[in-house]
Every structure is written in structure tokens, then in C-alpha cells.
Amino acid sequence: MADYDYIALSNLNRIAVFGEKNLSKSKSQVLAEKLKKINEEMQIEPFNKFLGADSEKECFDHNFYQNLDFLLCCGDNEQIRIYMSNISEIHDKPIFETGTS
């Protein structure tokens, strides 16, 4: 799970899993912790990183994607949706789109 952003007050009305006690915390870290409470067997690793060409060189390379069963895109803009769609095609992984705009 990757998201470079931190939880802000403006997120609370559209992201139901976050609450006031999560303000200023890493979105990926908080969500990973909540998902593991729901299913302890879920293998999920939070990355507080921006998805893009730079992070592909740093950690999200071909080997990273080969270890995934699927992609889940929760992006809130067209740029990240296009990027994730391309990643899905390049690495032959199914993608689930759940983002907002």
C-alpha cells in the first residue's frame, strides 16, 4: 500500500476509516493497521511514498509487482488512475478501482 500523504481534516468527510485521532498520521500506515485488525492473515506493507517513475527505480520495480496478487487503486485524480492502469497492464495484474474525484 503506497500513499505519500498524511491524514488531514479535509479527508475525514470522504474517507470513512479515518478519524480525528488519525490526523497528521500516514494514510498508508493507518489504513494498513486497520486492515490487519480486520484480517490478521492479510499481508500488507505500508509505503509512505509517491507512486511514479522515481519510486519505480527506488522500490516499486518489476520484482515488487510480481509478488502481488492484484492492484487496488484508491486514487483521487486522473493522473494516478492512468498510471496505475498502465502498471496493471505492464505487470499483468488485475486492478480494482475505488477512488474518488
C-alpha positions as CSV (number, residue, x, y, z in Angstrom):
1,M,0.0,0.0,0.0
2,A,1.5,3.3,-1.0
3,D,0.5,6.9,-0.3
4,Y,2.8,9.8,0.3
5,D,0.2,11.8,2.1
6,Y,-0.9,12.4,5.7
7,I,-4.4,12.5,7.1
8,A,-5.9,15.9,7.1
9,L,-9.2,17.2,8.5
10,S,-10.4,17.6,4.9
11,N,-10.1,13.8,4.4
12,L,-12.4,12.8,7.2
13,N,-15.7,13.5,5.3
14,R,-14.7,11.2,2.4
15,I,-12.5,8.5,3.9
16,A,-14.7,6.7,6.4
17,V,-11.9,4.7,8.1
18,F,-10.0,7.7,9.3
19,G,-11.0,9.7,12.4
20,E,-9.8,12.7,14.3
21,K,-7.3,10.6,16.3
22,N,-5.6,9.8,13.0
23,L,-4.9,13.4,11.9
24,S,-1.3,14.1,10.8
25,K,-0.5,10.4,10.5
26,S,0.5,8.5,7.4
27,K,-2.5,7.4,5.4
28,S,-0.9,4.1,4.3
29,Q,0.3,3.3,7.8
30,V,-3.1,3.9,9.5
31,L,-5.0,2.0,6.8
32,A,-2.6,-0.9,6.9
33,E,-3.1,-1.2,10.7
34,K,-6.9,-1.1,10.4
35,L,-6.9,-3.7,7.6
36,K,-4.7,-6.0,9.6
37,K,-7.2,-5.8,12.5
38,I,-9.9,-6.9,10.2
39,N,-7.9,-9.8,8.8
40,E,-4.7,-10.7,10.6
41,E,-3.6,-13.0,7.7
42,M,-3.6,-10.2,5.2
43,Q,-0.1,-9.4,4.0
44,I,0.1,-5.7,3.6
45,E,3.1,-3.4,3.8
46,P,2.6,0.4,4.0
47,F,4.8,2.7,2.0
48,N,4.8,6.4,2.6
49,K,5.9,7.1,-0.9
50,F,4.7,8.8,-4.1
51,L,3.9,6.4,-7.0
52,G,5.8,7.3,-10.1
53,A,8.9,6.9,-12.2
54,D,11.2,7.9,-9.3
55,S,9.7,5.3,-6.9
56,E,9.9,2.6,-9.6
57,K,13.6,3.0,-9.5
58,E,13.7,3.1,-5.7
59,C,11.4,0.3,-4.6
60,F,8.4,-0.4,-6.9
61,D,10.2,-2.3,-9.6
62,H,9.2,-5.4,-11.6
63,N,10.1,-7.7,-8.7
64,F,7.8,-5.8,-6.3
65,Y,4.8,-6.1,-8.6
66,Q,5.4,-9.8,-9.3
67,N,4.8,-10.6,-5.6
68,L,1.3,-9.0,-5.7
69,D,-2.0,-10.8,-6.4
70,F,-3.8,-7.7,-7.6
71,L,-3.7,-3.9,-7.5
72,L,-6.1,-1.6,-5.7
73,C,-6.3,2.0,-6.9
74,C,-7.9,4.4,-4.5
75,G,-6.6,7.5,-6.3
76,D,-8.4,10.8,-6.3
77,N,-7.1,12.1,-9.6
78,E,-6.9,11.1,-13.2
79,Q,-3.1,11.1,-13.3
80,I,-2.8,8.3,-10.7
81,R,-5.6,6.3,-12.3
82,I,-3.8,6.3,-15.7
83,Y,-0.5,5.5,-14.0
84,M,-2.0,2.5,-12.1
85,S,-3.8,1.3,-15.2
86,N,-0.5,1.3,-17.1
87,I,1.2,-0.6,-14.2
88,S,-1.6,-3.1,-14.2
89,E,-1.1,-3.8,-17.9
90,I,2.7,-3.8,-17.8
91,H,2.8,-6.3,-14.9
92,D,-0.3,-8.3,-15.9
93,K,-2.1,-7.7,-12.6
94,P,-5.8,-7.2,-12.2
95,I,-6.8,-3.8,-10.9
96,F,-9.7,-2.7,-8.7
97,E,-10.6,1.0,-8.9
98,T,-12.2,2.5,-5.8
99,G,-11.1,6.1,-6.0
100,T,-12.9,9.4,-5.8
101,S,-12.6,12.5,-7.8
